[in-house]
Amino acid sequence: MREPARVFEAIKREAVTTLGGVLSGFWGTIEEQVRLEALAGHDYSGAQDDRMAVMALGHRALELATRYRDSLEREFDAWRKPPVERSGDKSLSLMSEGELEIHLAGQHTTELLDHQFLHPLELMEERLQALATALGVEGKRANPVRPDATVAAFVNLFGAEDLTRGLRPLVFNQFDKRLPEVLGELYEKLNSMLEAAGFGYSLASDAPVRGRQPDTMHSAGTASAAPAARGADGGGQWVPDGGMVEHMGGAQSPGGTAAGMAQGYRGNTGGMAGGGHATGGYAGGGIGAAIAGGGMHAALAEGRAPRYRDVVRDQLRHWRAAGNDSDAYGHDDSGLTESAAAIAAGVQVLRTEDLLSVAQILQGDDASLYTQALGASDSRELSRVIREAILGGVRQLGFDPDATHFSVDEEDAIDLVGMLFSSLSDSTDLAQRARDFYGRLVVPYLKVALTDDSMFNRRSHPARRLLDVLTEACDGNAGETPQDRETLDRAERAVDRVVEEYDDDQAIFELAASELRDQLEQQRRRTDLAEKRAGEAIHGRERLQQARAHAADMVASRLAGRSLTTPVAHFLDRHWRHHLTQAWLREGHGTDRHHQAIAVGDAMVQVDADAAQARGRVVAEQLLALQVPLGECYASCGMDATAARDAMARIIAALGLPDSPRKVHHPEQAADDVDGAEDASPLSGLHLAGGTDTLAFDPNIAARMRRLRVGQGLRLIDEDGHETAARIAWISPLTGRFLVVNRRGVRKMVVSPEELTVLVARGRAVIRSVDAPFDEAMKQVWQHLNPRQAAEGGG
């Protein structure tokens, strides 16, 4: 074993040098991209801003590269000699829009890299821990070259004004393109250096690791996804995708090797399920109980890290052993192997080859049984239907269905496919036609699961991509418009292609997904336009409502406590009110035209008061001066010249007699037709025309809701508990209300932050990132397999 201190310096030097190369020629590449963008675009002003900003950054290239290397070196220094923790304010902090966008871009990059390099990072964690022990460094330390550290070093290079809006995506796209390749080579080299120096240890013991294991545990979810807002309390780490950032340290939880492995795989299995830290862990006896037997135990005995199939299949075994699926056949508590158990029971265990043959027969058959099962709320029901259909088909292979059972691997595949499709059905808004599509795909996906279970944990799997794009096409699509029906037709053709052509070549899934994705791109452009128009329409109604409210206040203040003639009071309450509204809308509040409109009403109040005091000459002069403004006022109300003359004649006649009857008038209550039922929440009827005074909500949570941003993901839960994906598509600049749409951009509701707070408190909405449909379904599968943790709020 080499001297630990020299090994540490060697890996530090290698890491800092390699990662520093990420910025080599970086700004020259960005400047060229900005130039090309300017030639292709039409926004000259924006292009000039981008060009000036990137030139300024190019002049600072050496400084930025030096700061980047310094940040990386500080990570190593903190690993060797961690700085003394200072008690500071860890409350939520308010960021500027620029800072927030930079932070979120870095957060997105970190999440992707965490998934991509999960396995090599876990190997490095153990080897670095062995090095730390040799150096006398106590406790668990954060990996100095973890993705979070490298991305944070890059993000911290920029101030809020360094990157223009157009420059940000170019910079982070280029960084996202360069960093993964550099990290992949670096992690491989550092692991080799540590292993060669004698610090290669397995998870289970102090035995050297026998080579690298294949990267089979890519997470399917978002391991760093923002936890959901839990009820209306103000505690916890409520960090949605937009608007808020919580100060969080990078250090990992303390503990020895076993604890570190448990923590790592707790997060990983949660990631597999799409829930990240919120959904990881094991029910019942926890990770230790799961490791005690099965694939996890075998993995540790072989001196390798547990893979996806080891983790999830052990959890399935515990789930079935707990009596959740009495029809399943697998290991028994006596510890017999499946073959021995089958012999003891006097039954035939169906081989995978035979099961695939049965599935091939069933693939083109009527899928209505599966479709009907998908309509049920019990996610295990589909699994039973699949088993019954297969056992019904084994007769054609010469087996006795009553004496035939499945192997443990086959049980796992059936359960996972059944839970997956049931979760997809439960978490999306599917019309009957769309649900038929999913029913027809059950058998092809069972065949995939039997031969390649990486579908459940590899995001790039073609079968996974097809389900994602199919769900995007069908979620909330009832075929109400020609475009919607065309999308459903394309989705049906994609399903037909898979059902008719899939045998063992998974490329058919990618081909079907690609064709459907082309259709969705066209739909997405229409969706963006529809969202923009919906936002503009809501904004227009809100402006009208504000203008009317302002005019109503002005009228009420002029009528309050004043005795006026009826024609003047009628003018103020009808014509002047409308004139004020139009001036506010067309010219804006506080403009000269708006002040002139206000002056007309004040002049009419004054001339009525002068007439009451028999000041005839003054009244006559004022009426002459008001002829033109009154004409404009009547014209803005849509009155023709004859009607305007008649109205003015009534006013002159009333003011010409000092003893005309006068009284205090009260303004009419205008019907509120501006913000009707279409903008009210369809979930709860929380719309309040008079504001939020009568709405009971937590002001702290409401303040957090006001800091949400466009694109923030939501989950909406209806009265039956059905959950659907949604997001914030637009935020009103006037009222702060959110336009919430589904995956396809169809409006679900328009809701204020206070109303959303109440929805969250009532369990009718959850603030969390919008995962890909497959990720969301696997998150629900994991929660189903971990009922105890889900009940404790882990999901």
C-alpha positions in Angstrom: 0.0 0.0 0.0 1.4 3.4 -1.0 1.7 6.2 1.5 -1.8 7.6 2.0 -0.7 11.3 1.9 1.0 10.9 -1.4 -2.0 9.1 -2.8 -4.2 11.9 -1.7 -2.1 14.5 -3.3 -1.9 12.5 -6.5 -5.7 12.1 -6.9 -6.1 15.8 -6.0 -3.7 16.9 -8.6 -5.2 14.6 -11.2 -8.8 15.7 -10.4 -8.1 19.5 -10.4 -6.0 19.3 -13.6 -8.6 17.2 -15.5 -11.6 19.2 -14.4 -9.9 22.4 -15.1 -9.7 21.4 -18.7 -13.5 21.7 -18.9 -13.1 25.5 -19.3 -10.3 25.2 -21.9 -11.5 27.1 -25.0 -14.9 27.3 -23.4 -15.7 31.0 -24.0 -14.4 30.9 -27.6 -17.0 28.2 -28.4 -19.8 30.1 -26.7 -18.8 33.3 -28.6 -19.1 31.4 -31.9 -22.5 30.1 -30.9 -23.7 33.6 -30.0 -22.5 34.8 -33.4 -24.5 32.1 -35.2 -27.6 32.7 -33.0 -27.4 36.4 -33.9 -27.3 35.6 -37.7 -30.2 33.3 -37.4 -32.4 35.5 -35.1 -34.3 38.7 -35.4 -33.7 40.2 -32.0 -30.8 42.5 -32.7 -30.9 44.1 -29.2 -30.9 40.8 -27.4 -28.1 39.5 -29.7 -26.0 42.5 -28.9 -26.5 42.0 -25.2 -25.5 38.4 -25.5 -22.4 39.3 -27.5 -21.2 41.9 -25.1 -21.8 39.6 -22.1 -19.8 36.7 -23.6 -17.0 39.0 -24.7 -16.7 40.3 -21.1 -16.6 36.7 -19.9 -14.0 35.8 -22.5 -11.8 38.7 -21.2 -12.1 37.1 -17.7 -11.4 33.5 -18.9 -8.2 33.2 -16.9 -9.7 34.6 -13.8 -12.7 32.2 -14.1 -10.5 29.2 -14.7 -8.4 30.0 -11.7 -11.5 30.5 -9.5 -12.9 27.2 -10.8 -9.6 25.3 -9.9 -9.5 27.0 -6.5 -13.1 25.9 -5.7 -12.1 22.3 -6.6 -9.0 22.4 -4.5 -11.1 23.7 -1.5 -13.3 20.7 -1.8 -10.2 18.4 -1.3 -9.0 20.6 1.5 -12.4 20.4 3.2 -12.3 16.6 2.7 -8.9 16.3 4.4 -9.5 19.0 7.0 -13.1 20.1 7.1 -13.7 23.7 8.1 -15.3 24.5 11.4 -19.1 24.7 11.0 -20.5 28.1 11.7 -24.0 28.6 13.0 -25.7 30.7 10.4 -29.0 31.5 9.0 -30.3 28.3 7.2 -33.7 29.8 6.4 -35.1 30.1 2.9 -33.5 32.9 1.0 -35.0 35.1 -1.8 -33.0 35.1 -5.0 -33.1 37.4 -8.0 -34.6 35.9 -11.2 -31.1 35.6 -12.7 -29.6 33.9 -9.7 -32.5 31.5 -9.5 -32.3 30.5 -13.2 -28.5 29.9 -12.8 -29.1 27.9 -9.7 -31.8 25.7 -11.2 -29.7 25.1 -14.4 -26.9 23.8 -12.1 -29.3 21.7 -10.1 -30.6 20.1 -13.2 -27.1 19.2 -14.4 -26.2 17.8 -11.0 -29.3 15.5 -11.0 -28.4 14.1 -14.4 -24.8 13.5 -13.5 -25.8 11.8 -10.2 -27.8 9.3 -12.2 -25.2 8.8 -14.9 -22.3 8.1 -12.6 -24.1 6.4 -9.7 -22.0 3.2 -9.7 -18.5 4.6 -10.1 -19.3 7.2 -7.5 -20.3 4.5 -5.0 -17.1 2.6 -5.6 -15.1 5.8 -5.1 -17.0 6.6 -1.9 -15.8 3.3 -0.4 -12.2 3.7 -1.6 -12.1 7.3 -0.4 -13.4 6.1 2.9 -10.6 3.6 3.1 -8.1 6.4 2.3 -9.6 8.6 4.9 -9.2 5.9 7.5 -5.5 5.5 6.6 -5.0 9.3 6.8 -6.7 9.4 10.2 -9.6 11.5 8.9 -12.6 10.8 11.1 -16.2 10.5 10.0 -17.9 10.3 6.6 -16.7 12.9 4.2 -18.3 14.2 1.0 -16.6 13.1 -2.2 -14.6 16.1 -3.3 -15.2 15.3 -7.0 -18.9 14.5 -6.7 -21.1 16.1 -9.5 -22.6 18.5 -7.0 -19.2 19.9 -6.1 -18.0 20.3 -9.8 -21.3 21.9 -10.9 -21.4 24.2 -7.8 -17.9 25.4 -8.6 -19.1 26.4 -12.1 -22.3 28.0 -10.9 -20.5 30.1 -8.3 -18.4 31.7 -11.1 -21.3 33.8 -12.2 -23.2 36.7 -10.6 -26.8 37.6 -11.3 -25.9 39.9 -14.1 -23.0 38.0 -15.8 -25.2 35.8 -18.0 -28.0 37.3 -20.1 -31.2 35.4 -20.6 -30.1 34.3 -24.0 -26.6 33.4 -22.9 -27.6 31.1 -20.0 -28.9 28.2 -22.0 -25.8 28.3 -24.3 -23.4 28.3 -21.4 -25.0 25.5 -19.5 -25.7 23.4 -22.5 -22.0 23.6 -23.4 -21.0 22.7 -19.8 -23.5 19.8 -19.8 -21.9 18.6 -23.0 -18.3 18.8 -21.8 -18.5 17.7 -18.2 -19.9 14.2 -18.4 -17.1 13.0 -20.7 -14.5 14.5 -18.5 -16.1 13.1 -15.3 -16.4 9.6 -16.8 -12.7 9.4 -17.6 -11.8 11.0 -14.3 -13.8 8.6 -12.2 -12.4 5.6 -13.9 -8.9 6.9 -13.5 -9.3 7.8 -9.8 -10.9 4.5 -9.0 -8.0 2.7 -10.7 -5.5 4.9 -8.9 -7.1 4.2 -5.5 -7.3 0.5 -6.2 -3.7 0.3 -7.4 -2.6 2.0 -4.3 -4.3 -0.6 -2.2 -7.5 1.3 -1.2 -9.9 -0.8 -3.3 -12.5 -2.2 -0.8 -15.8 -3.9 -1.3 -18.9 -2.9 0.5 -19.1 -5.9 2.6 -15.6 -6.4 3.9 -11.9 -5.3 3.7 -11.3 -7.6 0.7 -10.1 -5.8 -2.5 -12.7 -5.3 -5.2 -12.2 -7.7 -8.1 -12.6 -5.3 -10.9 -15.4 -2.9 -11.8 -19.0 -4.0 -12.0 -21.1 -2.9 -15.0 -23.2 0.2 -14.5 -26.5 -1.5 -14.1 -28.0 0.7 -11.5 -28.8 3.9 -13.3 -31.6 5.6 -11.5 -34.9 6.1 -13.2 -36.1 8.9 -11.0 -34.9 12.3 -9.9 -32.7 11.5 -6.9 -32.5 15.2 -6.0 -36.0 16.0 -6.8 -37.6 18.6 -4.6 -39.6 17.1 -1.8 -43.3 17.9 -1.9 -44.9 20.4 0.4 -46.3 18.3 3.2 -49.7 19.7 4.2 -49.8 23.2 5.4 -47.0 23.1 7.9 -44.1 25.4 7.4 -41.4 22.9 8.4 -39.3 20.4 6.5 -37.4 20.8 3.3 -40.0 22.2 1.0 -38.0 23.0 -2.1 -40.0 23.1 -5.3 -38.4 23.5 -8.7 -38.9 27.2 -8.8 -38.9 30.2 -6.5 -37.1 29.0 -3.4 -33.7 27.6 -2.6 -32.8 26.1 0.8 -29.3 26.3 2.1 -28.1 22.8 2.2 -24.7 21.4 3.0 -23.0 18.8 0.8 -21.8 16.5 3.5 -23.2 13.1 3.7 -24.6 11.4 6.7 -22.1 9.9 9.1 -21.7 6.2 9.6 -19.5 3.3 8.8 -19.3 1.2 5.7 -22.5 -0.6 6.2 -24.4 2.5 7.1 -22.9 4.3 4.1 -24.0 1.5 1.8 -27.5 1.5 3.3 -27.8 5.2 2.8 -26.5 5.0 -0.7 -28.9 2.3 -1.7 -31.8 3.8 0.2 -31.4 6.9 -2.1 -30.8 4.7 -5.1 -33.8 2.5 -4.9 -35.8 5.6 -4.3 -34.3 7.0 -7.4 -35.3 3.8 -9.2 -38.8 4.5 -8.1 -38.6 8.1 -9.2 -38.9 9.5 -5.7 -35.3 10.1 -4.8 -34.7 10.7 -1.2 -38.3 11.0 -0.5 -39.2 7.4 -1.4 -36.1 5.4 -0.7 -35.6 2.8 2.0 -37.1 -0.5 3.0 -40.2 -1.2 4.9 -40.3 -3.2 8.0 -36.8 -4.2 9.1 -35.1 -1.7 6.9 -32.1 -2.2 4.8 -30.5 -4.6 7.1 -33.4 -7.0 6.9 -33.3 -6.9 3.2 -29.6 -7.5 3.0 -29.9 -10.6 5.2 -31.0 -12.8 2.3 -31.5 -13.1 -1.4 -29.8 -11.0 -4.1 -28.4 -8.4 -1.7 -26.8 -11.1 0.4 -25.4 -12.8 -2.6 -24.0 -9.6 -4.0 -22.2 -8.8 -0.8 -20.9 -12.4 -0.6 -19.5 -12.1 -4.1 -17.7 -8.8 -3.1 -19.7 -6.6 -5.5 -22.1 -3.7 -5.1 -25.8 -4.8 -5.1 -27.4 -4.1 -8.5 -30.9 -2.9 -9.3 -32.2 -6.5 -9.7 -30.8 -7.4 -6.3 -32.4 -4.5 -4.5 -35.9 -4.5 -6.1 -36.3 -8.3 -6.3 -35.4 -8.7 -2.7 -38.0 -6.1 -1.9 -40.6 -7.9 -4.1 -39.8 -11.1 -2.2 -40.4 -9.4 1.1 -43.6 -7.8 -0.3 -45.0 -11.2 -1.3 -43.8 -12.9 1.9 -45.9 -10.3 3.8 -49.0 -11.8 2.1 -49.5 -9.0 -0.4 -49.9 -11.5 -3.2 -51.1 -14.9 -2.1 -51.2 -16.2 -5.7 -47.5 -15.6 -6.3 -45.2 -18.6 -6.1 -41.6 -18.0 -5.1 -39.2 -18.7 -2.2 -40.8 -20.0 0.9 -39.7 -19.3 4.5 -37.9 -22.6 4.7 -35.1 -21.4 2.5 -35.6 -24.0 -0.2 -34.7 -23.1 -3.8 -37.5 -22.8 -6.3 -36.6 -26.1 -7.9 -36.6 -27.9 -4.6 -39.8 -26.2 -3.5 -41.4 -27.2 -6.8 -40.4 -30.8 -6.4 -41.6 -30.8 -2.8 -45.0 -29.4 -3.9 -45.3 -31.7 -6.9 -45.7 -28.9 -9.4 -44.0 -27.9 -12.7 -42.1 -24.6 -12.7 -42.6 -22.8 -16.0 -39.4 -22.0 -17.7 -38.8 -18.5 -19.0 -38.6 -19.8 -22.6 -42.0 -21.4 -22.2 -43.5 -18.3 -20.7 -42.2 -16.3 -23.6 -43.8 -18.7 -26.0 -47.1 -18.3 -24.2 -46.7 -14.5 -24.2 -46.1 -14.6 -28.0 -49.4 -16.4 -28.4 -51.2 -13.9 -26.2 -49.7 -10.8 -27.8 -52.2 -10.6 -30.6 -55.2 -11.8 -28.6 -58.0 -9.6 -27.1 -56.6 -7.3 -24.5 -59.9 -6.2 -23.0 -59.2 -8.2 -19.8 -56.1 -6.1 -19.2 -57.9 -2.9 -20.1 -60.6 -3.7 -17.6 -58.1 -4.4 -14.9 -56.4 -1.0 -15.5 -59.6 0.7 -14.7 -59.5 -0.7 -11.1 -57.7 1.0 -8.3 -55.9 -2.1 -7.0 -52.5 -2.2 -8.7 -52.2 -5.9 -7.9 -55.3 -6.8 -9.9 -53.6 -6.6 -13.2 -50.9 -8.9 -12.0 -53.4 -11.6 -11.2 -55.1 -11.1 -14.6 -51.8 -11.6 -16.3 -51.1 -14.8 -14.4 -54.5 -16.2 -15.2 -54.1 -15.4 -18.9 -50.7 -17.1 -19.0 -52.0 -20.2 -17.1 -54.8 -20.3 -19.5 -52.4 -20.4 -22.4 -50.0 -23.0 -21.1 -52.4 -25.8 -22.2 -51.2 -25.1 -25.8 -47.7 -26.1 -24.6 -48.9 -29.4 -23.0 -48.8 -28.2 -19.4 -51.4 -28.7 -16.7 -52.3 -25.2 -15.6 -53.3 -26.5 -12.1 -49.9 -28.0 -11.6 -47.9 -25.2 -13.1 -46.3 -22.3 -11.3 -43.9 -19.5 -12.1 -40.3 -19.1 -11.2 -39.3 -16.3 -8.9 -37.9 -14.2 -11.7 -41.1 -14.7 -13.7 -43.1 -13.7 -10.6 -41.0 -10.6 -10.3 -41.5 -9.6 -13.9 -45.3 -10.2 -13.8 -45.6 -8.1 -10.6 -43.5 -5.3 -11.8 -45.3 -5.0 -15.2 -48.7 -5.2 -13.4 -47.8 -2.5 -10.9 -46.2 -0.4 -13.6 -49.2 -0.3 -15.9 -51.6 0.1 -13.1 -49.6 3.0 -11.7 -49.5 4.7 -15.2 -53.3 4.3 -15.4 -53.8 5.7 -11.9 -51.5 8.7 -12.3 -52.8 9.9 -15.7 -56.1 11.1 -17.0 -56.9 8.5 -19.7 -60.0 8.2 -21.8 -61.2 4.7 -22.6 -59.6 4.7 -26.0 -56.2 5.5 -24.5 -56.6 2.9 -21.7 -57.1 0.3 -24.5 -53.7 1.2 -25.8 -52.1 0.4 -22.5 -54.0 -2.8 -22.2 -52.7 -4.0 -25.5 -49.1 -3.2 -24.5 -49.2 -5.3 -21.3 -48.0 -8.5 -22.9 -45.2 -7.0 -25.1 -43.9 -5.3 -22.0 -44.0 -8.5 -20.0 -41.8 -10.1 -22.7 -39.4 -7.2 -22.3 -39.3 -7.6 -18.5 -38.7 -11.3 -18.8 -35.6 -10.8 -21.0 -34.3 -7.4 -20.0 -35.3 -6.0 -16.7 -33.0 -2.9 -17.2 -36.2 -1.3 -18.6 -37.1 -0.6 -15.0 -34.0 1.3 -14.1 -32.4 2.5 -17.4 -33.8 5.8 -18.6 -32.6 5.3 -22.2 -34.4 2.0 -22.6 -36.4 2.2 -25.8 -39.5 0.5 -24.3 -39.4 3.1 -21.5 -39.2 5.9 -24.0 -42.3 4.7 -25.8 -44.4 4.6 -22.6 -43.2 8.2 -21.8 -44.2 9.6 -25.2 -47.4 7.5 -25.3 -48.5 8.9 -21.9 -47.7 12.4 -23.0 -49.9 11.9 -26.1 -52.8 10.4 -24.2 -52.8 12.1 -20.8 -55.9 14.4 -20.7 -56.6 13.7 -24.4 -60.3 13.0 -24.9 -60.1 13.6 -28.7 -62.3 16.7 -28.6 -60.5 18.5 -31.4 -59.2 17.3 -34.8 -55.7 17.8 -33.6 -56.3 15.7 -30.5 -57.9 12.9 -32.5 -54.9 13.0 -34.9 -52.6 12.5 -31.9 -54.6 9.6 -30.6 -54.6 8.1 -34.1 -50.8 8.3 -34.2 -50.6 6.8 -30.7 -52.8 3.9 -31.9 -50.5 3.3 -34.9 -47.5 3.2 -32.6 -49.2 0.6 -30.4 -50.2 -1.4 -33.4 -46.7 -1.5 -34.7 -45.4 -2.8 -31.4 -48.1 -5.4 -30.9 -47.8 -6.7 -34.5 -44.0 -6.6 -35.0 -42.3 -7.0 -31.6 -40.6 -10.4 -31.1 -37.2 -9.8 -29.5 -35.9 -6.7 -31.3 -36.4 -3.7 -29.0 -35.6 -1.3 -31.8 -39.3 -1.5 -32.7 -40.1 0.4 -29.5 -37.6 3.2 -30.5 -39.1 3.4 -34.0 -42.6 3.7 -32.7 -41.6 6.3 -30.1 -39.8 8.3 -32.7 -42.8 8.5 -35.0 -45.1 9.5 -32.2 -42.6 12.0 -30.8 -42.6 13.8 -34.2 -46.4 14.3 -33.8 -46.0 15.6 -30.3 -43.5 18.2 -31.4 -46.1 19.7 -33.7 -48.7 19.5 -30.9 -46.2 21.1 -28.5 -45.9 24.1 -30.7 -49.7 24.4 -30.8 -49.8 24.0 -27.0 -47.3 26.8 -26.4 -49.4 29.1 -28.5 -52.6 28.0 -26.7 -50.9 28.6 -23.3 -49.8 32.0 -24.4 -53.3 32.9 -25.6 -54.8 31.6 -22.4 -52.5 33.7 -20.4 -53.2 36.8 -22.5 -57.0 36.2 -22.1 -56.7 35.9 -18.3 -54.5 38.9 -18.2 -57.0 40.9 -20.2 -59.9 39.9 -17.9 -57.8 40.8 -14.8 -57.0 44.2 -16.3 -60.7 44.8 -17.0 -61.5 43.7 -13.5 -59.0 46.1 -12.0 -60.2 48.9 -14.2 -63.8 48.3 -13.2 -62.8 48.1 -9.5 -60.9 51.4 -9.8 -63.8 53.1 -11.5 -66.3 51.8 -8.9 -64.1 53.2 -6.1 -64.0 56.6 -7.9 -67.8 56.7 -8.4 -68.5 55.6 -4.8 -66.2 58.3 -3.5 -68.0 61.0 -5.5 -71.5 59.9 -4.6 -70.8 59.3 -0.9 -72.6 61.8 1.3 -73.4 64.2 -1.6 -76.9 65.4 -2.6 -77.0 65.3 -6.4 -79.6 65.7 -9.1 -80.7 62.4 -10.6 -79.3 63.1 -14.1 -75.9 64.0 -12.7 -75.8 61.0 -10.4 -76.9 58.8 -13.3 -74.1 60.2 -15.5 -71.5 59.5 -12.8 -72.8 56.0 -12.1 -73.2 54.9 -15.7 -71.4 57.0 -18.3 -68.5 58.3 -16.2 -67.9 54.9 -14.7 -67.5 53.4 -18.2 -65.4 56.3 -19.4 -63.0 55.8 -16.4 -62.7 52.1 -17.2 -61.9 52.7 -20.8 -59.3 55.3 -20.0 -57.6 53.0 -17.5 -57.5 50.1 -20.0 -56.4 52.1 -23.0 -54.0 54.6 -21.5 -53.1 53.2 -18.2 -53.5 54.3 -14.6 -52.1 57.7 -13.8 -51.7 58.9 -17.4 -52.8 62.3 -18.6 -55.8 60.9 -20.4 -56.8 59.0 -17.2 -56.5 62.2 -15.1 -58.6 64.1 -17.7 -61.3 61.4 -17.4 -61.3 61.8 -13.6 -61.5 65.6 -14.0 -64.8 65.3 -16.0 -66.5 63.6 -13.1 -65.1 66.0 -10.5 -66.3 68.9 -12.7 -69.8 67.5 -12.9 -69.9 67.2 -9.1 -68.8 70.8 -8.8 -71.3 72.2 -11.4 -74.1 70.4 -9.6 -73.0 72.0 -6.3 -72.8 75.4 -8.0 -76.3 74.9 -9.4 -77.7 74.1 -6.0 -76.4 77.6 -4.8 -78.1 79.3 -7.8 -74.8 80.4 -9.4 -76.2 80.4 -12.9 -73.4 82.2 -14.7 -70.8 79.9 -13.3 -72.9 76.9 -14.1 -73.4 78.1 -17.7 -69.6 78.7 -18.2 -68.8 75.3 -16.8 -71.3 73.5 -19.0 -69.9 75.2 -22.1 -66.4 74.1 -21.1 -67.6 70.6 -20.5 -69.3 70.1 -23.9 -66.3 68.5 -25.6 -65.2 66.3 -22.6 -68.8 65.2 -22.1 -69.0 64.4 -25.8 -65.9 62.2 -25.6 -67.3 60.5 -22.5 -70.5 59.7 -24.2 -68.7 58.5 -27.3 -66.5 56.1 -25.3 -69.7 54.6 -24.0 -70.9 53.9 -27.5 -73.6 56.5 -27.6 -74.4 58.2 -31.0 -74.8 62.0 -31.3 -78.5 62.0 -30.8 -78.4 60.0 -27.6 -75.5 62.1 -26.3 -77.4 65.4 -27.0 -80.5 64.0 -25.2 -78.4 63.0 -22.2 -76.7 66.4 -22.0 -80.1 68.1 -22.4 -81.4 66.3 -19.3 -78.4 67.4 -17.3 -78.7 71.0 -18.4 -82.5 71.0 -17.6 -81.8 69.7 -14.1 -79.0 72.1 -13.4 -80.9 75.1 -14.8 -83.4 75.0 -11.8 -81.9 75.7 -8.4 -84.7 73.9 -6.7 -84.4 70.7 -8.7 -84.8 67.7 -6.3 -81.5 66.4 -4.9 -80.7 63.4 -2.8 -77.8 61.1 -1.8 -77.5 58.4 -4.4 -75.9 55.0 -4.0 -73.8 53.4 -6.8 -75.3 50.4 -8.5 -73.7 47.0 -7.9 -72.3 45.9 -11.2 -72.6 42.2 -12.0 -69.1 40.6 -11.7 -68.9 38.8 -15.0 -65.1 39.3 -15.5 -63.8 36.3 -13.7 -66.4 33.7 -13.9 -66.6 29.9 -13.5 -64.0 29.1 -16.1 -61.2 30.6 -13.9 -62.5 29.0 -10.7 -60.7 25.9 -9.3 -62.3 22.8 -10.7 -61.0 20.9 -7.7 -62.6 22.7 -4.8 -64.7 25.6 -5.9 -62.3 27.9 -3.9 -62.8 30.9 -6.2 -63.6 34.0 -4.3 -64.7 37.1 -6.1 -64.1 39.3 -3.1 -60.5 38.2 -2.4 -59.1 35.9 0.2 -60.4 37.5 3.4 -62.6 34.5 4.1 -60.0 31.9 3.1 -58.3 30.1 5.9 -54.6 29.5 5.0 -51.2 29.4 6.5 -49.5 32.7 5.5 -46.0 31.2 5.7 -46.9 28.5 3.1 -48.8 31.1 1.0 -45.6 33.2 0.9 -43.7 30.2 -0.4 -46.4 29.6 -3.0 -46.0 33.1 -4.3 -42.3 32.3 -5.0 -43.2 29.5 -7.4 -42.1 29.9 -11.0 -43.4 29.0 -14.5 -42.7 25.4 -15.1 -43.2 24.3 -11.5 -44.6 20.8 -11.3 -47.8 19.9 -9.5 -49.8 16.8 -8.8 -53.5 17.3 -8.7 -55.7 14.9 -6.7 -59.4 14.7 -7.4 -62.1 13.6 -4.9 -61.7 10.0 -5.8 -57.9 10.1 -5.1 -57.0 10.0 -8.8 -53.7 11.9 -9.3 -52.7 13.7 -12.4 -49.6 15.7 -13.5 -49.8 19.4 -14.0 -47.5 22.4 -14.1 -47.7 26.2 -13.8 -47.7 27.6 -17.4 -48.2 31.3 -16.6 -48.3 33.7 -13.7 -50.3 36.8 -13.7 -48.2 40.0 -13.4 -51.2 41.7 -11.9 -52.7 39.3 -9.3 -50.0 36.6 -9.1 -52.5 33.9 -10.0 -51.3 30.7 -11.6 -52.5 29.2 -14.8 -52.2 25.4 -14.2 -52.2 23.1 -17.2 -51.8 19.3 -17.7 -49.0 17.6 -19.7 -50.6 18.6 -22.9 -51.1 22.2 -22.1 -54.8 22.0 -21.4 -56.0 24.4 -18.7 -56.9 22.7 -15.4 -57.5 25.7 -13.2 -56.5 29.3 -12.5 -55.7 29.6 -8.8 -54.2 32.2 -6.5 -51.3 31.4 -4.2 -53.6 31.4 -1.2 -56.1 29.1 -2.9 -53.2 26.7 -3.9 -52.1 26.8 -0.2 -55.5 25.5 0.8 -55.5 22.9 -1.9 -52.1 21.6 -0.6 -53.3 21.6 3.0 -56.4 19.6 2.0 -54.3 17.1 0.1 -55.8 18.1 -3.2 -52.5 19.3 -4.7 -48.8 18.4 -4.2 -45.9 20.7 -5.2 -43.2 18.6 -6.7 -41.3 18.2 -10.0 -43.1 16.7 -13.0 -41.2 13.5 -13.6 -41.4 11.5 -16.8 -44.5 9.3 -16.8 -42.4 6.1 -16.4 -40.5 7.7 -13.5 -43.7 8.7 -11.8 -45.2 5.3 -12.2 -42.0 3.6 -10.8 -42.2 6.0 -7.8 -45.7 4.7 -7.1 -44.5 1.1 -7.5 -41.8 1.7 -4.9 -44.3 3.3 -2.5 -46.6 0.3 -3.1 -43.7 -2.0 -2.1 -42.9 0.2 0.9 -46.3 0.8 2.5 -44.9 1.5 5.9 -42.6 4.2 4.7 -45.2 5.7 2.5 -47.5 5.9 5.6 -44.7 7.7 7.5 -44.4 10.3 4.8 -41.5 8.9 3.0 -43.2 9.0 -0.3 
